Amino acid sequence: MLKEACSSGEFVAAQLSQDRERLVELGQYLRATPPSSVVTIARGSSDHAANYAAYLIMARLGHIVASLPMSLITLNQAPLHVKNALAIAISQSGQSPDVVQPINYFRENGATTVALVNDANSPLAQGAQWTMPLHAGPELSVAATKSFITSLVAGARLAGHWQNDPAFLAGIEELPQVLHTATQLDWSNALDVLVPAQRIMVVGRGISFSVALESALKFKETSVIQAEAFSGAEIKHGPMALIDDGYPLLIFATRGPAQAGLIALAEEMRGRGANVLLAAPADVKERNLTLATTATPDLDPIAAIQSFYVMAAHLSVARGLDPDKPRHLSKVTKTN
């Protein structure tokens, strides 16, 4: 897991060197024929990457994006009206029926279908109209790392080419070096809080919520910590009742409109006795963990999860576990 996580920059560079003309063509197509609706199709870490892509598309292009409950097609066989819609599927393996069947349904019924998938020979890749390989190479660790980061980058490239924003696309080109920097940041003080932890809340908001979701999943997968992800706007509702003295919280305060509120939330939770780990850029003096920054706040979550993965791999070992062999899990999960 650690080796693959630290190699993410290398594979992002590989992705950026390929498929540019195809993405330009896709961007031109989407601008010329705007979709009537947009849905994402994904599970697990890929669904968290879809959350990030959806936020970019909504924030930068104004299209409302929904996450498709795949059982509507695979189990309920609902008669969805999908003509002129855009369906974006994200997957590492491209093999799970609950991802493949919906993309086939959308394509057969008049939608534009896009697959961001690591296995270019998979059923998903073959079923989509537009396939954009992640170029993450074989991933041996059960816990996805480099395939998640390359999925984030692929989603950002899709949004950037759709919007036709040269500055944003230029910022994406700088990611390999930023990711290398992010692997070098010292998050070791998080281990003092997390090695004995049995539960944790992971908090983000807006563009950073996707990495809160992904981090919570990795805590469960690799360190057997009961972790839940919440938006900073939601934690003061029901979740607040769980917080008592010493309760651990990891808060991702990446740059952007939500940052000030997340920093204030960290201070309030400290006042309530919570053991807060505030991850923020170097200019935030209240931070416990430092985040690398990118060319634009919209890309900062990609650097944030890179630093988290390195820490998560060390945390698993420190808790006496093997991050490469999470119990009860396998690399490819096939569900209907």
C-alpha positions in Angstrom: 0.0 0.0 0.0 2.7 2.5 1.0 4.8 1.8 -2.1 1.8 2.1 -4.4 0.5 5.3 -2.7 3.9 6.9 -3.0 4.1 6.0 -6.7 0.9 8.0 -7.5 2.7 11.0 -9.0 4.5 8.7 -11.4 1.2 7.2 -12.7 -0.5 10.6 -12.8 2.3 11.8 -15.1 1.7 8.7 -17.3 -1.9 9.5 -17.5 -1.3 13.1 -18.4 0.9 12.1 -21.3 -1.9 10.2 -22.9 -5.5 10.6 -24.2 -5.3 14.4 -24.5 -6.8 14.5 -28.0 -9.6 12.2 -27.0 -10.4 14.4 -24.0 -10.4 17.5 -26.1 -12.8 15.8 -28.5 -15.0 14.7 -25.6 -15.0 18.3 -24.2 -16.0 19.7 -27.6 -18.8 17.1 -27.9 -20.2 17.9 -24.4 -20.1 21.7 -25.1 -21.8 21.2 -28.5 -24.5 18.8 -27.1 -25.0 19.6 -23.4 -26.6 16.7 -21.5 -30.1 16.9 -20.1 -28.9 15.3 -16.9 -25.7 13.9 -15.4 -25.2 10.8 -13.2 -22.2 9.0 -11.8 -22.0 5.2 -11.5 -19.4 3.9 -9.0 -18.9 1.9 -5.7 -16.4 2.3 -2.8 -13.3 4.4 -3.4 -14.5 5.0 -7.0 -17.7 6.5 -5.7 -15.7 8.9 -3.6 -13.8 9.9 -6.8 -17.1 10.3 -8.5 -18.2 12.7 -5.6 -15.2 14.8 -6.4 -15.8 14.9 -10.2 -19.5 15.7 -9.6 -18.6 18.6 -7.4 -16.2 20.0 -10.0 -18.9 19.6 -12.7 -21.5 21.3 -10.6 -19.3 24.1 -9.4 -17.5 24.9 -12.7 -20.1 24.0 -15.3 -23.4 24.4 -13.5 -24.8 20.9 -14.3 -26.5 19.1 -11.4 -25.0 15.7 -10.9 -26.6 12.8 -9.1 -25.1 9.5 -7.9 -27.1 6.7 -9.5 -28.5 4.0 -7.1 -27.4 1.1 -9.4 -30.0 -1.3 -8.0 -32.6 0.7 -9.9 -31.3 -1.0 -13.0 -29.6 -4.2 -11.8 -32.4 -5.3 -9.4 -35.5 -3.1 -9.9 -35.2 -2.9 -13.7 -36.7 0.6 -13.4 -37.7 2.2 -16.8 -35.4 5.2 -16.4 -35.6 7.9 -19.1 -31.9 8.5 -20.0 -32.0 9.8 -23.5 -29.5 12.7 -23.9 -28.2 12.1 -20.3 -24.5 11.8 -19.5 -23.4 8.8 -17.4 -19.9 8.8 -15.9 -18.7 5.4 -14.5 -15.5 5.1 -12.5 -13.9 1.8 -11.6 -10.5 0.3 -11.0 -11.3 -3.2 -12.3 -14.3 -2.4 -14.6 -15.7 -5.8 -13.8 -18.5 -5.4 -11.3 -21.9 -6.1 -12.8 -23.5 -3.2 -10.9 -21.3 -0.8 -12.7 -21.3 -2.5 -16.1 -25.0 -3.1 -16.4 -26.0 0.5 -15.8 -23.5 1.9 -18.3 -24.8 -0.6 -20.9 -28.4 0.4 -20.1 -27.6 4.1 -20.5 -25.8 3.6 -23.8 -28.5 1.4 -25.3 -31.1 4.0 -24.4 -29.6 7.1 -25.9 -27.2 8.5 -23.2 -23.6 9.6 -23.6 -21.5 7.1 -21.6 -18.0 7.8 -20.2 -15.8 5.2 -18.4 -12.8 6.3 -16.2 -11.4 2.8 -15.7 -8.0 1.4 -15.0 -8.4 -1.9 -16.9 -8.8 -0.8 -20.5 -9.9 -4.3 -21.6 -12.6 -4.7 -19.0 -16.3 -5.1 -19.7 -16.9 -1.5 -18.5 -14.2 -0.1 -20.8 -15.7 -2.0 -23.7 -19.3 -1.0 -22.9 -18.8 2.8 -22.7 -18.9 5.1 -25.7 -16.0 7.1 -24.3 -13.3 5.2 -22.3 -10.6 7.2 -20.6 -8.0 4.8 -19.0 -6.6 5.7 -15.6 -3.1 4.4 -16.6 -2.5 3.5 -12.9 -0.8 0.2 -13.8 -1.5 -3.0 -11.8 -2.6 -2.3 -8.3 -1.7 -5.2 -5.9 -2.8 -3.7 -2.6 -6.4 -4.4 -1.8 -6.8 -0.9 -0.5 -6.9 1.4 -3.5 -4.5 4.3 -3.5 -2.9 5.2 -6.8 -6.0 4.1 -8.7 -8.1 6.5 -6.5 -5.7 9.4 -7.1 -5.6 8.7 -10.9 -9.4 8.6 -10.8 -9.5 12.1 -9.2 -7.2 13.4 -11.8 -9.2 11.8 -14.6 -12.3 13.4 -13.3 -10.6 16.8 -13.1 -9.3 16.4 -16.7 -12.8 15.6 -17.8 -14.3 18.7 -16.1 -11.4 20.9 -17.4 -11.7 19.8 -21.0 -15.5 20.1 -20.8 -15.2 23.6 -19.5 -12.2 24.3 -21.8 -10.3 26.1 -19.0 -6.6 26.4 -20.0 -5.6 27.6 -16.5 -7.2 24.7 -14.7 -5.8 22.2 -17.2 -2.3 23.7 -16.7 -2.7 23.3 -13.0 -3.5 19.6 -13.5 -0.2 19.2 -15.4 1.7 20.3 -12.3 0.2 17.6 -10.1 3.0 15.0 -10.3 5.5 17.2 -8.6 2.9 18.3 -6.0 2.0 14.7 -5.2 5.7 14.0 -4.7 5.9 16.9 -2.2 2.8 15.6 -0.5 4.4 12.2 0.2 7.2 13.9 2.1 5.0 15.8 4.5 5.3 14.7 8.1 2.0 13.4 9.5 3.6 11.3 12.2 2.0 13.2 15.1 -1.4 11.9 13.9 -0.2 8.4 15.1 -0.3 9.5 18.7 -4.0 10.2 18.4 -4.9 7.4 16.1 -3.0 4.3 17.2 -5.2 3.8 20.3 -8.4 5.1 18.6 -11.4 2.8 18.1 -13.6 5.4 16.4 -13.2 8.6 14.5 -15.1 11.2 12.6 -13.6 12.5 9.4 -14.8 16.0 8.3 -14.7 17.9 5.1 -17.0 20.2 3.2 -17.5 21.1 -0.4 -14.6 20.1 -2.6 -12.9 18.3 0.3 -15.8 16.1 1.3 -14.7 13.4 -1.2 -11.4 12.9 0.7 -13.2 12.7 4.0 -15.3 9.9 2.6 -12.2 8.1 1.2 -10.2 8.6 4.5 -13.0 7.1 6.6 -13.1 4.1 4.3 -9.3 3.6 4.6 -9.5 3.9 8.4 -12.0 1.0 8.4 -10.2 -1.1 5.7 -6.6 -0.9 6.9 -6.8 0.0 10.6 -10.1 -1.5 11.7 -11.2 1.9 13.2 -15.0 2.6 13.1 -14.8 5.8 11.0 -17.6 8.0 9.6 -17.3 10.9 7.2 -19.5 14.0 7.7 -19.8 17.4 6.1 -18.7 20.2 8.4 -22.2 21.6 7.9 -23.8 18.3 9.2 -21.7 17.5 12.2 -23.6 19.9 14.5 -26.8 18.0 13.9 -27.0 14.4 15.2 -23.3 13.5 15.1 -22.6 16.2 17.7 -24.1 13.9 20.4 -21.2 11.4 19.9 -18.5 13.8 20.7 -17.1 13.6 24.2 -13.8 14.2 25.9 -10.9 12.8 23.8 -13.1 11.9 20.8 -10.8 12.0 17.7 -11.7 14.1 14.7 -9.7 14.5 11.4 -10.8 17.7 9.6 -9.7 18.4 6.1 -9.6 22.2 5.7 -8.4 22.6 2.1 -8.5 26.0 0.5 -11.7 27.4 -0.8 -15.0 28.9 0.5 -15.5 26.2 3.2 -12.1 26.5 4.8 -12.8 29.3 7.3 -15.8 27.4 8.6 -13.9 24.2 9.0 -11.1 25.9 10.9 -13.7 27.5 13.2 -15.3 24.0 13.6 -11.9 22.6 14.7 -11.6 25.3 17.4 -15.1 24.7 18.6 -14.6 20.9 18.8 -11.4 21.4 20.7 -13.4 23.5 23.2 -15.7 20.6 23.6 -12.8 18.3 24.5 -12.4 16.5 21.1 -9.0 15.4 20.1 -8.8 17.3 16.8 -6.4 16.7 13.9 -6.7 19.7 11.6 -5.2 19.2 8.2 -4.6 22.5 6.5 -2.1 24.4 4.4 1.0 25.9 6.0 -0.5 29.3 6.3 -3.1 28.0 8.8 -1.4 28.4 12.2 -4.0 26.2 14.0 -3.2 23.2 11.9 -1.9 19.9 13.3 -1.1 18.3 9.9 0.2 20.2 6.8 -1.4 20.0 3.4 0.4 20.7 0.1 -1.3 23.2 -2.2 -1.8 23.0 -5.9 -2.3 25.6 -8.7 -6.0 26.0 -7.6 -8.0 25.1 -4.5 -10.1 22.8 -6.7 -7.2 20.5 -7.0 -6.0 20.6 -3.4 -8.0 17.5 -2.4 -5.8 15.4 -4.6 -2.7 16.4 -2.7 -4.5 16.0 0.6 -5.4 12.4 0.1 -1.8 11.6 -1.0 -0.5 12.7 2.4 -3.2 10.8 4.2 -2.4 7.6 2.4 1.2 7.6 3.6 0.1 8.2 7.1 -2.7 5.5 6.9 -0.2 2.9 5.8 2.1 3.7 8.7 -0.9 3.7 11.1 -2.0 0.2 10.1 1.4 -1.2 10.8 1.6 0.7 14.1 -1.7 -0.9 15.1 -0.2 -4.3 14.5 -2.1 -4.9 11.2 -1.0 -5.6 7.6 -2.4 -2.8 5.3 -2.0 -5.1 2.3 -4.2 -7.8 3.7 -7.4 -6.2 5.1 -9.5 -8.9 6.7 -12.5 -10.2 4.8 -11.7 -8.1 1.7 -10.6 -8.9 -1.8 -9.3 -6.7 -4.6 -12.2 -7.1 -7.0 -15.7 -6.9 -5.5 -18.6 -8.1 -7.8 -22.1 -7.1 -6.7 -25.4 -6.8 -8.6 
